[in-house]
């Protein structure tokens, strides 16, 4: 690093000395020589900047990202469906309206599949049998006759949702 600063300083000093000599020798072309001098300093600055990027990680710009050694444990990309379900749970906990229109359809789908797969009960065609198997609280949540709640009403707390999911898993 110190050697680089000395080389840059020497280059600027050399260019300045040449500028002074040429301006003294040919004073009528002073504007042209100063313009060339400024252009030279700009080129030197760009060269220094580019070379400093290369020394941060030598030859990194030549290698692809697949050739580089991992810098730590790589995190797998998030699974889109899990991200979507997480959003639905958060929104369903926020207010009654989002619970009804966003989270409830997913719960109905899961409940319907579980009831049909384990007990051959259709959620919409045999509501009395489904209610017996699910219990009153879960049935109220997935019932086809459930009314839409207000946006200002609280949604479903996560602990309560976890209880409903455990109930579904025990079916």
C-alpha positions as a Markdown table, in Angstrom:
| # | Residue | x | y | z |
|---|---|---|---|---|
| 1 | Unk | 0.0 | 0.0 | 0.0 |
| 2 | Unk | 2.8 | 2.4 | 0.9 |
| 3 | Unk | 4.6 | 1.6 | -2.3 |
| 4 | Unk | 1.5 | 2.4 | -4.3 |
| 5 | Unk | 1.1 | 5.8 | -2.7 |
| 6 | Unk | 4.8 | 6.6 | -3.4 |
| 7 | Unk | 4.3 | 5.5 | -7.1 |
| 8 | Unk | 1.2 | 7.7 | -7.5 |
| 9 | Unk | 3.0 | 10.7 | -5.9 |
| 10 | Unk | 6.0 | 10.2 | -8.1 |
| 11 | Unk | 3.8 | 10.0 | -11.2 |
| 12 | Unk | 1.9 | 13.2 | -10.2 |
| 13 | Unk | 5.3 | 15.0 | -9.4 |
| 14 | Unk | 6.8 | 13.9 | -12.8 |
| 15 | Unk | 3.7 | 15.1 | -14.7 |
| 16 | Unk | 3.7 | 18.4 | -12.9 |
| 17 | Unk | 7.4 | 18.9 | -13.6 |
| 18 | Unk | 6.8 | 18.3 | -17.3 |
| 19 | Unk | 3.8 | 20.6 | -17.3 |
| 20 | Unk | 5.9 | 23.4 | -15.8 |
| 21 | Unk | 8.8 | 22.9 | -18.3 |
| 22 | Unk | 6.4 | 22.9 | -21.3 |
| 23 | Unk | 4.4 | 25.9 | -20.0 |
| 24 | Unk | 7.7 | 27.9 | -19.5 |
| 25 | Unk | 9.0 | 26.8 | -23.0 |
| 26 | Unk | 5.8 | 27.5 | -24.9 |
| 27 | Unk | 3.6 | 30.0 | -22.9 |
| 28 | Unk | 1.2 | 30.6 | -25.8 |
| 29 | Unk | -0.1 | 26.9 | -25.5 |
| 30 | Unk | -0.6 | 27.0 | -21.7 |
| 31 | Unk | -4.3 | 26.2 | -21.8 |
| 32 | Unk | -3.7 | 23.1 | -24.0 |
| 33 | Unk | -1.0 | 21.8 | -21.8 |
| 34 | Unk | -3.1 | 22.3 | -18.6 |
| 35 | Unk | -6.0 | 20.4 | -20.2 |
| 36 | Unk | -3.7 | 17.5 | -21.1 |
| 37 | Unk | -2.3 | 17.6 | -17.5 |
| 38 | Unk | -5.8 | 17.4 | -16.1 |
| 39 | Unk | -6.7 | 14.5 | -18.4 |
| 40 | Unk | -3.6 | 12.7 | -17.4 |
| 41 | Unk | -4.4 | 13.1 | -13.7 |
| 42 | Unk | -8.0 | 11.8 | -14.3 |
| 43 | Unk | -6.6 | 8.8 | -16.1 |
| 44 | Unk | -4.2 | 8.2 | -13.2 |
| 45 | Unk | -7.1 | 8.4 | -10.7 |
| 46 | Unk | -9.2 | 5.9 | -12.7 |
| 47 | Unk | -6.3 | 3.5 | -13.0 |
| 48 | Unk | -5.7 | 3.7 | -9.3 |
| 49 | Unk | -9.3 | 3.1 | -8.5 |
| 50 | Unk | -9.6 | 0.1 | -10.8 |
| 51 | Unk | -6.4 | -1.4 | -9.4 |
| 52 | Unk | -7.6 | -0.9 | -5.8 |
| 53 | Unk | -10.6 | -3.0 | -6.6 |
| 54 | Unk | -8.5 | -5.8 | -7.9 |
| 55 | Unk | -6.3 | -5.9 | -4.8 |
| 56 | Unk | -9.3 | -6.2 | -2.4 |
| 57 | Unk | -9.6 | -9.9 | -3.5 |
| 58 | Unk | -6.8 | -10.8 | -5.9 |
| 59 | Unk | -8.2 | -12.1 | -9.2 |
| 60 | Unk | -11.7 | -12.3 | -7.8 |
| 61 | Unk | -13.0 | -10.6 | -10.9 |
| 62 | Unk | -11.6 | -13.5 | -13.0 |
| 63 | Unk | -13.3 | -16.3 | -11.1 |
| 64 | Unk | -16.9 | -17.2 | -11.2 |
| 65 | Unk | -18.9 | -17.3 | -8.0 |
| 66 | Unk | -19.0 | -21.1 | -8.3 |
| 67 | Unk | -15.2 | -21.3 | -8.1 |
| 68 | Unk | -15.0 | -19.3 | -4.9 |
| 69 | Unk | -14.9 | -21.1 | -1.6 |
| 70 | Unk | -18.0 | -20.5 | 0.5 |
| 71 | Unk | -17.6 | -17.9 | 3.1 |
| 72 | Unk | -19.6 | -19.7 | 5.7 |
| 73 | Unk | -22.6 | -22.0 | 5.9 |
| 74 | Unk | -24.8 | -21.3 | 2.9 |
| 75 | Unk | -28.4 | -20.7 | 3.8 |
| 76 | Unk | -30.8 | -22.4 | 1.4 |
| 77 | Unk | -33.2 | -20.1 | -0.4 |
| 78 | Unk | -36.6 | -19.8 | 1.4 |
| 79 | Unk | -39.3 | -22.1 | 0.3 |
| 80 | Unk | -42.0 | -20.0 | -1.4 |
| 81 | Unk | -44.9 | -22.0 | 0.0 |
| 82 | Unk | -43.7 | -21.7 | 3.6 |
| 83 | Unk | -43.3 | -18.0 | 3.1 |
| 84 | Unk | -46.8 | -17.8 | 1.8 |
| 85 | Unk | -48.2 | -19.8 | 4.8 |
| 86 | Unk | -46.3 | -17.6 | 7.2 |
| 87 | Unk | -47.9 | -14.5 | 5.7 |
| 88 | Unk | -51.3 | -16.0 | 5.9 |
| 89 | Unk | -50.8 | -16.9 | 9.6 |
| 90 | Unk | -49.6 | -13.3 | 10.3 |
| 91 | Unk | -52.5 | -11.8 | 8.5 |
| 92 | Unk | -55.0 | -14.2 | 10.0 |
| 93 | Unk | -53.8 | -13.1 | 13.5 |
| 94 | Unk | -54.1 | -9.4 | 12.6 |
| 95 | Unk | -57.9 | -9.2 | 12.1 |
| 96 | Unk | -61.0 | -11.1 | 11.6 |
| 97 | Unk | -61.5 | -10.1 | 7.9 |
| 98 | Unk | -58.0 | -11.4 | 6.9 |
| 99 | Unk | -58.6 | -14.5 | 8.9 |
| 100 | Unk | -61.8 | -15.3 | 7.0 |
| 101 | Unk | -60.6 | -14.5 | 3.5 |
| 102 | Unk | -56.9 | -15.5 | 3.7 |
| 103 | Unk | -56.1 | -18.0 | 6.4 |
| 104 | Unk | -59.5 | -19.8 | 6.6 |
| 105 | Unk | -59.4 | -21.1 | 3.0 |
| 106 | Unk | -56.1 | -22.8 | 3.7 |
| 107 | Unk | -57.5 | -24.3 | 7.0 |
| 108 | Unk | -60.6 | -25.5 | 5.2 |
| 109 | Unk | -58.4 | -27.2 | 2.6 |
| 110 | Unk | -56.3 | -28.9 | 5.2 |
| 111 | Unk | -59.3 | -29.9 | 7.3 |
| 112 | Unk | -61.2 | -31.2 | 4.4 |
| 113 | Unk | -58.3 | -33.3 | 3.2 |
| 114 | Unk | -57.7 | -34.7 | 6.7 |
| 115 | Unk | -61.3 | -35.6 | 7.3 |
| 116 | Unk | -61.7 | -37.2 | 3.9 |
| 117 | Unk | -58.4 | -39.1 | 4.1 |
| 118 | Unk | -58.8 | -40.4 | 7.6 |
| 119 | Unk | -62.6 | -40.7 | 8.1 |
| 120 | Unk | -64.1 | -40.5 | 4.6 |
| 121 | Unk | -66.1 | -37.4 | 5.7 |
| 122 | Unk | -66.7 | -34.5 | 3.3 |
| 123 | Unk | -66.6 | -31.2 | 5.1 |
| 124 | Unk | -69.4 | -29.6 | 3.1 |
| 125 | Unk | -71.6 | -32.7 | 2.4 |
| 126 | Unk | -71.6 | -34.2 | 5.9 |
| 127 | Unk | -71.4 | -31.1 | 8.3 |
| 128 | Unk | -72.8 | -32.9 | 11.3 |
| 129 | Unk | -70.3 | -35.7 | 11.2 |
| 130 | Unk | -67.5 | -33.2 | 10.5 |
| 131 | Unk | -68.6 | -31.1 | 13.5 |
| 132 | Unk | -68.4 | -34.2 | 15.8 |
| 133 | Unk | -64.9 | -35.0 | 14.7 |
| 134 | Unk | -63.5 | -31.5 | 14.7 |
| 135 | Unk | -65.1 | -30.1 | 17.9 |
| 136 | Unk | -67.0 | -26.9 | 18.2 |
| 137 | Unk | -64.2 | -24.4 | 18.2 |
| 138 | Unk | -62.5 | -25.8 | 15.1 |
| 139 | Unk | -65.8 | -26.3 | 13.4 |
| 140 | Unk | -66.8 | -22.7 | 13.9 |
| 141 | Unk | -63.6 | -21.6 | 12.2 |
| 142 | Unk | -64.0 | -23.9 | 9.1 |
| 143 | Unk | -67.7 | -24.0 | 8.9 |
| 144 | Unk | -69.2 | -23.2 | 5.4 |
| 145 | Unk | -71.8 | -20.9 | 7.1 |
| 146 | Unk | -69.2 | -18.9 | 9.0 |
| 147 | Unk | -69.9 | -15.1 | 8.7 |
| 148 | Unk | -67.3 | -12.6 | 7.7 |
| 149 | Unk | -65.8 | -10.7 | 10.6 |
| 150 | Unk | -65.0 | -7.0 | 10.8 |
| 151 | Unk | -61.6 | -5.6 | 9.9 |
| 152 | Unk | -61.3 | -4.1 | 13.3 |
| 153 | Unk | -62.0 | -7.3 | 15.2 |
| 154 | Unk | -59.0 | -9.2 | 16.3 |
| 155 | Unk | -57.9 | -12.3 | 14.3 |
| 156 | Unk | -56.9 | -15.7 | 15.5 |
| 157 | Unk | -54.1 | -15.8 | 18.0 |
| 158 | Unk | -51.1 | -18.0 | 17.1 |
| 159 | Unk | -51.5 | -20.1 | 20.2 |
| 160 | Unk | -55.1 | -20.8 | 19.3 |
| 161 | Unk | -54.2 | -21.7 | 15.7 |
| 162 | Unk | -51.5 | -24.1 | 17.1 |
| 163 | Unk | -54.2 | -25.8 | 19.1 |
| 164 | Unk | -56.4 | -26.2 | 16.1 |
| 165 | Unk | -53.5 | -27.6 | 14.1 |
| 166 | Unk | -52.8 | -30.1 | 16.9 |
| 167 | Unk | -56.4 | -31.1 | 16.9 |
| 168 | Unk | -56.2 | -31.7 | 13.1 |
| 169 | Unk | -53.1 | -33.8 | 13.5 |
| 170 | Unk | -54.8 | -36.0 | 16.1 |
| 171 | Unk | -57.7 | -36.8 | 13.8 |
